[in-house]
């Protein structure tokens, strides 16, 4: 019995359109095929995989623990991403991981979910 990968992250949002736009325009995901569920939402793809699942809810309908601190993605093009986020008006923070192997960019989505982008320091 073995886990092989993180399959997807589900985000409940009362800002569905704004959230889809963030993940498409800022992180480059593609809004794609989704089963015909009885509730609004979107599946956002990275390549062939729907890795971000969004569920549209009213503010009062949100549920869950709220314990997820952040979602991290491997990325390329640190300088381009940092400039792009600045040009788009997104506040973000950059860091170097102790030991110098990774550089990071942190930005929040419209639901205040912290997104961590990890870049190899030698790129």
FIBAMAR-561275 format. One record per residue: x, y, z of N, C-alpha, C, CB in turn; residue in three letters; residue number from 1. Coordinates in Angstrom, 2 decimals. Glycine has a CB too. Example, Ala and Ser with C-alpha at 12.3 -4.5 7.8 and 13.67 -1.06 7.14 Angstrom:
# FIBAMAR-561275
SITE     n.c1     n.c2     n.c3    ca.c1    ca.c2    ca.c3     c.c1     c.c2     c.c3    cb.c1    cb.c2    cb.c3  resn  resi
SITE    13.19    -5.69     7.80    12.30    -4.50     7.80    13.20    -3.30     7.80    11.31    -4.47     9.05   ALA     1
SITE    12.85    -2.25     7.08    13.67    -1.06     7.14    12.90     0.03     7.87    14.08    -0.60     5.72   SER     2
***
This chain:
# FIBAMAR-561275
SITE     n.c1     n.c2     n.c3    ca.c1    ca.c2    ca.c3     c.c1     c.c2     c.c3    cb.c1    cb.c2    cb.c3  resn  resi
SITE     0.86    -1.18     0.00     0.00     0.00     0.00     0.90     1.23     0.00    -0.97     0.00     1.23   UNK     1
SITE     0.76     2.11    -1.03     1.64     3.26    -1.19     0.89     4.45    -1.76     2.83     2.90    -2.08   UNK     2
SITE     1.13     5.61    -1.22     0.65     6.84    -1.85     1.65     7.22    -2.92     0.46     8.00    -0.81   UNK     3
SITE     1.17     7.69    -4.06     2.09     7.99    -5.16     2.21     9.47    -5.49     1.66     7.26    -6.37   UNK     4
SITE     1.23    10.28    -5.11     1.31    11.72    -5.40     0.12    12.44    -4.78     1.36    11.97    -6.92   UNK     5
SITE     0.26    13.74    -4.62    -0.87    14.57    -4.25    -1.70    14.76    -5.51    -0.41    15.96    -3.63   UNK     6
SITE    -2.97    14.41    -5.48    -3.78    14.45    -6.68    -4.41    15.81    -6.95    -4.86    13.42    -6.60   UNK     7
SITE    -5.04    16.40    -5.95    -5.63    17.72    -6.15    -5.86    18.41    -4.81    -6.95    17.62    -6.94   UNK     8
SITE    -6.08    19.71    -4.90    -6.46    20.53    -3.76    -7.84    21.08    -4.06    -5.41    21.69    -3.49   UNK     9
SITE    -8.73    21.03    -3.09   -10.09    21.55    -3.26   -10.23    22.85    -2.46   -11.15    20.50    -2.81   UNK    10
SITE   -10.73    23.88    -3.12   -10.92    25.18    -2.47   -12.39    25.56    -2.60    -9.99    26.27    -3.10   UNK    11
SITE   -13.03    25.84    -1.47   -14.40    26.34    -1.47   -14.33    27.86    -1.51   -15.21    25.83    -0.21   UNK    12
SITE   -15.09    28.47    -2.42   -14.97    29.90    -2.61   -16.31    30.56    -2.90   -14.01    30.20    -3.73   UNK    13
SITE   -16.48    31.76    -2.37   -17.63    32.58    -2.74   -17.21    33.59    -3.81   -18.21    33.30    -1.50   UNK    14
SITE   -16.01    33.41    -4.37   -15.47    34.27    -5.43   -15.02    33.39    -6.60   -14.26    35.14    -4.89   UNK    15
SITE   -15.93    32.58    -7.12   -15.56    31.57    -8.11   -14.90    32.17    -9.34   -16.79    30.78    -8.52   UNK    16
SITE   -15.52    33.16    -9.98   -14.96    33.73   -11.20   -13.61    34.37   -10.95   -15.92    34.76   -11.80   UNK    17
SITE   -13.49    35.11    -9.86   -12.23    35.77    -9.51   -11.13    34.74    -9.23   -12.43    36.69    -8.28   UNK    18
SITE   -11.51    33.64    -8.59   -10.54    32.59    -8.26   -10.08    31.86    -9.52   -11.15    31.60    -7.27   UNK    19
SITE   -11.01    31.55   -10.42   -10.63    30.93   -11.69    -9.67    31.85   -12.43   -11.89    30.64   -12.57   UNK    20
SITE    -9.98    33.13   -12.50    -9.11    34.09   -13.21    -7.71    34.12   -12.60    -9.73    35.48   -13.18   UNK    21
SITE    -7.60    34.11   -11.27    -6.29    34.11   -10.61    -5.47    32.90   -11.04    -6.46    34.13    -9.08   UNK    22
SITE    -6.05    31.72   -10.95    -5.29    30.51   -11.26    -4.96    30.40   -12.74    -6.06    29.28   -10.80   UNK    23
SITE    -5.81    30.95   -13.61    -5.51    30.97   -15.04    -4.47    32.04   -15.36    -6.79    31.21   -15.86   UNK    24
SITE    -4.76    33.27   -14.98    -3.93    34.41   -15.39    -2.61    34.50   -14.66    -4.69    35.68   -15.20   UNK    25
SITE    -2.58    34.15   -13.39    -1.37    34.32   -12.58    -0.52    33.06   -12.56    -1.74    34.72   -11.17   UNK    26
SITE    -1.15    31.88   -12.44    -0.38    30.65   -12.32    -0.38    29.79   -13.59    -0.91    29.84   -11.18   UNK    27
SITE    -1.20    30.15   -14.58    -1.15    29.47   -15.87    -1.93    28.16   -15.96     0.23    29.19   -16.20   UNK    28
SITE    -2.82    27.89   -15.02    -3.66    26.70   -15.10    -4.70    26.90   -16.20    -4.34    26.40   -13.74   UNK    29
SITE    -5.26    25.79   -16.69    -6.31    25.86   -17.69    -7.62    25.35   -17.10    -5.94    25.05   -18.95   UNK    30
SITE    -8.68    26.14   -17.26   -10.01    25.74   -16.82   -10.50    24.68   -17.79   -11.01    26.97   -16.74   UNK    31
SITE   -10.75    23.47   -17.29   -11.08    22.38   -18.20   -12.28    21.57   -17.79    -9.92    21.49   -18.32   UNK    32
SITE   -12.36    20.39   -18.37   -13.50    19.49   -18.19   -13.72    19.15   -16.72   -13.31    18.22   -19.00   UNK    33
SITE   -15.00    19.14   -16.36   -15.40    18.84   -14.98   -16.71    18.07   -15.04   -15.56    20.15   -14.13   UNK    34
SITE   -16.88    17.06   -14.20   -18.16    16.35   -14.18   -19.33    17.31   -13.93   -18.15    15.24   -13.11   UNK    35
SITE   -20.51    16.93   -14.37   -21.69    17.77   -14.25   -22.29    17.66   -12.85   -22.74    17.38   -15.32   UNK    36
SITE   -21.54    18.16   -11.88   -22.02    18.15   -10.50   -23.22    19.07   -10.35   -20.89    18.56    -9.52   UNK    37
SITE   -23.98    18.91    -9.27   -25.17    19.72    -9.00   -24.82    21.03    -8.31   -26.16    18.93    -8.15   UNK    38
SITE   -23.56    21.39    -8.27   -23.12    22.63    -7.62   -22.10    23.31    -8.53   -22.52    22.36    -6.20   UNK    39
SITE   -21.98    24.63    -8.43   -21.04    25.35    -9.28   -19.60    25.05    -8.90   -21.30    26.85    -9.20   UNK    40
SITE   -18.72    25.18    -9.88   -17.31    24.96    -9.60   -16.49    24.97   -10.86   -17.11    23.66    -8.87   UNK    41
SITE   -15.23    24.63   -10.72   -14.31    24.56   -11.85   -13.18    23.61   -11.49   -13.75    25.97   -12.22   UNK    42
SITE   -12.64    22.94   -12.51   -11.43    22.14   -12.35   -10.35    22.81   -13.18   -11.66    20.64   -12.79   UNK    43
SITE    -9.24    23.07   -12.55    -8.13    23.75   -13.19    -6.98    22.77   -13.39    -7.67    24.97   -12.36   UNK    44
SITE    -6.50    22.72   -14.62    -5.54    21.71   -15.04    -4.13    22.27   -15.15    -5.96    21.12   -16.37   UNK    45
SITE    -3.18    21.42   -14.74    -1.75    21.62   -14.96    -1.35    20.45   -15.85    -0.90    21.68   -13.60   UNK    46
SITE    -1.19    20.70   -17.15    -0.99    19.60   -18.08    -2.27    18.78   -18.18     0.19    18.70   -17.64   UNK    47
SITE    -2.16    17.48   -17.98    -3.30    16.57   -18.10    -4.08    16.39   -16.80    -2.83    15.24   -18.59   UNK    48
SITE    -3.59    16.95   -15.71    -4.19    16.69   -14.40    -4.98    17.89   -13.87    -3.10    16.32   -13.41   UNK    49
SITE    -6.18    17.62   -13.38    -6.99    18.66   -12.72    -6.53    18.73   -11.26    -8.55    18.33   -12.82   UNK    50
SITE    -5.61    19.64   -10.98    -4.98    19.67    -9.66    -5.61    20.67    -8.70    -3.52    19.99    -9.81   UNK    51
SITE    -6.38    21.62    -9.21    -7.11    22.56    -8.37    -8.59    22.37    -8.66    -6.66    24.06    -8.63   UNK    52
SITE    -9.34    21.96    -7.65   -10.80    21.83    -7.76   -11.41    22.98    -6.97   -11.31    20.43    -7.23   UNK    53
SITE   -12.29    23.72    -7.61   -12.97    24.84    -6.96   -14.45    24.51    -6.81   -12.78    26.16    -7.76   UNK    54
SITE   -15.01    24.85    -5.67   -16.45    24.71    -5.45   -17.00    26.08    -5.10   -16.75    23.67    -4.31   UNK    55
SITE   -17.96    26.54    -5.89   -18.60    27.83    -5.63   -19.65    27.69    -4.54   -19.23    28.38    -6.90   UNK    56
SITE   -19.51    28.48    -3.49   -20.45    28.45    -2.35   -20.76    29.87    -1.93   -19.86    27.63    -1.16   UNK    57
SITE   -21.85    30.02    -1.18   -22.12    31.28    -0.51   -21.23    31.34     0.72   -23.64    31.42    -0.13   UNK    58
SITE   -20.95    32.53     1.19   -20.08    32.71     2.36   -20.54    31.84     3.53   -20.06    34.18     2.79   UNK    59
SITE   -21.85    31.76     3.77   -22.38    31.00     4.89   -22.20    29.49     4.71   -23.85    31.32     5.08   UNK    60
SITE   -22.02    29.02     3.48   -21.93    27.59     3.22   -20.52    27.03     3.39   -22.40    27.30     1.83   UNK    61
SITE   -19.53    27.89     3.56   -18.16    27.39     3.69   -18.07    26.46     4.90   -17.16    28.55     3.82   UNK    62
SITE   -17.33    25.39     4.71   -17.15    24.45     5.81   -15.71    23.98     5.82   -18.12    23.24     5.68   UNK    63
SITE   -15.38    23.14     6.75   -14.02    22.61     6.83   -13.27    23.23     7.98   -13.28    22.86     5.53   UNK    64
SITE   -12.07    22.75     8.16   -11.28    23.14     9.33   -10.54    24.45     9.15   -10.30    22.07     9.65   UNK    65
SITE   -10.25    24.82     7.92    -9.43    26.01     7.70    -7.99    25.80     8.12   -10.01    27.18     8.44   UNK    66
SITE    -7.56    24.55     8.21    -6.22    24.24     8.72    -5.13    24.25     7.66    -6.24    22.90     9.38   UNK    67
SITE    -5.47    24.27     6.39    -4.44    24.28     5.36    -3.73    25.62     5.40    -5.05    24.00     3.94   UNK    68
SITE    -2.42    25.60     5.54    -1.65    26.83     5.61    -1.30    27.36     4.23    -0.38    26.61     6.41   UNK    69
SITE    -0.89    26.48     3.32    -0.53    26.94     1.98    -0.53    25.76     1.01     0.85    27.62     2.00   UNK    70
SITE    -0.47    26.11    -0.29    -0.35    25.13    -1.37     0.91    25.50    -2.13    -1.63    25.12    -2.31   UNK    71
SITE     1.76    24.51    -2.40     3.05    24.78    -3.04     3.13    24.14    -4.42     4.21    24.27    -2.16   UNK    72
SITE     3.79    24.85    -5.34     4.02    24.35    -6.69     5.48    24.51    -7.04     3.12    25.09    -7.71   UNK    73
SITE     6.03    23.54    -7.77     7.35    23.71    -8.37     7.17    24.63    -9.57     7.99    22.32    -8.80   UNK    74
SITE     8.14    25.50    -9.80     8.00    26.49   -10.87     9.35    26.77   -11.50     7.37    27.79   -10.34   UNK    75
SITE     9.34    27.46   -12.62    10.55    27.90   -13.31    10.40    29.37   -13.66    10.83    27.04   -14.59   UNK    76
SITE    11.51    30.09   -13.70    11.49    31.50   -14.10    11.24    32.45   -12.95    10.44    31.71   -15.14   UNK    77
SITE    12.04    32.35   -11.90    11.86    33.16   -10.69    11.75    34.65   -11.00    13.02    32.91    -9.73   UNK    78
SITE    12.73    35.20   -11.71    12.74    36.65   -11.98    11.52    37.07   -12.80    14.02    37.05   -12.72   UNK    79
SITE    11.17    36.27   -13.79     9.99    36.59   -14.62     8.72    36.56   -13.80     9.88    35.61   -15.80   UNK    80
SITE     8.58    35.54   -12.93     7.38    35.44   -12.09     7.28    36.62   -11.13     7.38    34.13   -11.31   UNK    81
SITE     8.39    36.98   -10.49     8.37    38.09    -9.53     7.96    39.38   -10.24     9.75    38.25    -8.85   UNK    82
SITE     8.53    39.63   -11.42     8.18    40.83   -12.18     6.72    40.79   -12.63     9.11    40.98   -13.41   UNK    83
SITE     6.27    39.64   -13.09     4.89    39.47   -13.56     3.89    39.77   -12.44     4.68    38.04   -14.07   UNK    84
SITE     4.14    39.23   -11.25     3.23    39.48   -10.13     3.20    40.96    -9.78     3.66    38.66    -8.90   UNK    85
SITE     4.36    41.61    -9.79     4.42    43.04    -9.53     3.65    43.83   -10.58     5.86    43.52    -9.49   UNK    86
SITE     3.83    43.47   -11.85     3.12    44.15   -12.93     1.60    43.99   -12.81     3.58    43.61   -14.28   UNK    87
SITE     1.15    42.84   -12.31    -0.27    42.58   -12.14    -0.83    43.18   -10.86    -0.53    41.08   -12.15   UNK    88
SITE     0.04    43.75   -10.02    -0.40    44.39    -8.79    -0.59    43.46    -7.62    -1.66    45.09    -9.05   UNK    89
SITE    -0.05    42.25    -7.69    -0.16    41.31    -6.58     0.99    41.49    -5.61    -0.20    39.86    -7.09   UNK    90
SITE     0.64    41.72    -4.34     1.67    41.76    -3.31     2.23    40.35    -3.18     1.11    42.28    -1.94   UNK    91
SITE     3.54    40.26    -3.07     4.17    38.95    -2.93     5.46    39.11    -2.14     4.45    38.31    -4.31   UNK    92
SITE     5.93    38.00    -1.63     7.15    37.98    -0.84     8.10    36.97    -1.46     6.86    37.63     0.67   UNK    93
SITE     9.39    37.30    -1.49    10.39    36.36    -1.98    11.29    35.94    -0.83    11.22    36.98    -3.14   UNK    94
SITE    11.75    34.71    -0.90    12.65    34.17     0.13    13.66    33.23    -0.51    11.85    33.43     1.23   UNK    95
SITE    14.75    33.03     0.20    15.71    31.98    -0.13    15.67    30.98     1.01    17.17    32.56    -0.36   UNK    96
SITE    15.49    29.70     0.68    15.46    28.66     1.70    16.86    28.51     2.29    14.95    27.29     1.11   UNK    97
SITE    16.99    28.42     3.62    18.31    28.23     4.22    19.05    27.06     3.56    18.18    27.99     5.74   UNK    98
SITE    20.29    27.30     3.23    21.07    26.32     2.50    21.15    26.66     1.03    20.47    24.94     2.68   UNK    99
SITE    20.27    27.54     0.56    20.37    28.11    -0.77    19.94    27.25    -1.94    21.72    28.50    -0.99   UNK   100
SITE    19.25    26.14    -1.74    18.86    25.30    -2.87    17.58    25.75    -3.56    18.68    23.88    -2.41   UNK   101
SITE    16.74    26.48    -2.85    15.47    26.94    -3.40    15.28    28.42    -3.17    14.31    26.16    -2.80   UNK   102
SITE    14.67    29.07    -4.17    14.13    30.41    -4.00    12.62    30.27    -4.07    14.69    31.43    -5.10   UNK   103
SITE    11.93    31.15    -3.35    10.49    31.02    -3.25     9.80    32.36    -3.47    10.10    30.46    -1.89   UNK   104
SITE     8.59    32.28    -3.99     7.69    33.42    -4.08     6.39    33.01    -3.40     7.44    33.88    -5.58   UNK   105
SITE     5.86    33.89    -2.55     4.59    33.65    -1.87     3.60    34.73    -2.30     4.77    33.65    -0.32   UNK   106
SITE     2.39    34.29    -2.68     1.33    35.20    -3.10     0.00    34.60    -2.63     1.35    35.42    -4.67   UNK   107
SITE    -0.98    35.44    -2.37    -2.29    34.95    -1.91    -3.31    35.01    -3.04    -2.79    35.79    -0.70   UNK   108
SITE    -4.15    33.98    -3.10    -5.23    33.98    -4.10    -6.40    34.81    -3.56    -5.68    32.51    -4.43   UNK   109
SITE    -7.47    34.98    -4.34    -8.59    35.83    -3.89    -9.29    35.34    -2.62    -9.60    35.92    -4.98   UNK   110
SITE    -9.05    34.10    -2.21    -9.67    33.54    -1.01    -8.73    33.56     0.18   -10.14    32.13    -1.26   UNK   111
SITE    -7.59    34.22     0.02    -6.56    34.32     1.04    -5.79    33.01     1.24    -7.18    34.74     2.36   UNK   112
SITE    -5.85    32.11     0.24    -5.03    30.90     0.27    -3.61    31.30    -0.11    -5.60    29.79    -0.70   UNK   113
SITE    -2.64    30.93     0.71    -1.25    31.25     0.44    -0.70    30.27    -0.60    -0.40    31.21     1.74   UNK   114
SITE    -0.17    30.80    -1.68     0.43    30.01    -2.75     1.94    30.16    -2.65    -0.10    30.44    -4.16   UNK   115
SITE     2.64    29.04    -2.59     4.11    29.01    -2.52     4.63    28.50    -3.86     4.62    28.12    -1.33   UNK   116
SITE     5.48    29.27    -4.50     6.11    28.85    -5.75     7.58    28.59    -5.45     5.94    29.94    -6.88   UNK   117
SITE     8.05    27.38    -5.75     9.43    26.99    -5.46    10.23    26.89    -6.75     9.46    25.65    -4.71   UNK   118
SITE    11.38    27.54    -6.75    12.27    27.59    -7.90    13.64    27.07    -7.49    12.38    29.04    -8.46   UNK   119
SITE    14.26    26.26    -8.33    15.63    25.84    -8.06    16.51    27.08    -8.05    16.13    24.79    -9.11   UNK   120
SITE    17.40    27.17    -7.10    18.25    28.36    -6.97    19.24    28.47    -8.12    19.01    28.32    -5.64   UNK   121
SITE    19.57    27.36    -8.78    20.58    27.39    -9.84    20.00    27.69   -11.22    21.30    26.08    -9.88   UNK   122
SITE    18.72    28.00   -11.29    18.15    28.28   -12.62    18.53    29.65   -13.12    16.65    28.15   -12.60   UNK   123
***
